[in-house]
């Protein structure tokens, strides 16, 4: 929990005493998942929030034709911290079935919490409200940036942007999953790579 505590302190820009941490965050439970296990499954109402303590998780959807579209990578290791919180807020607040899957890409360690309990923490003081706001803003920014990318950029521009801001996507994902991140077919990704190599 030490690194989780440090991460939360960074988010709120305040120190948390060990006693306060124990009193306020004891409802987070440590859990491990094996490679391939799902944290979130589409078709279920999501009521759990995850902090990725160690490992990599992929969130994705499946369209009506049965094709996967990778939405995001959530990574926490010695060198990278990227979107380390996972939760389907839309499913939780609307009490509707989630559209998302979240899959462990390796053996991972998470701290999980019931969203109802977490919301009570966010409502209990300004400090924790600030934490909730920060986490929520991260999720909204991720959604809006992806939406803007898909709408305003060409396939090649999307590819170059992902390579610049998050090269880990291409390093971790097989080509067919990486292609889905930028909304193109694997054949189109291969063509873009050839064109860039030839130029």
Secondary structure, DSSP 4 states (H G I P E B T S, - for coil): -HHHHHHHHHHHTS---HHHHHHHHTT-EEEEE-TT-EEE-TTS---EEEEEEEEEEEEEEE-TTS-EEEEEEEEESSS-EES-EE--HHHHHHT-----EEEESS-EEEEEEEHHHHHHHHTT-HHHHHHHHHHHHHHHHHHHHHHHHHHHS-HHHHHHHHHHH-THHHHHS-HHHHHHHTT--HHHHHHHHHHHHH-
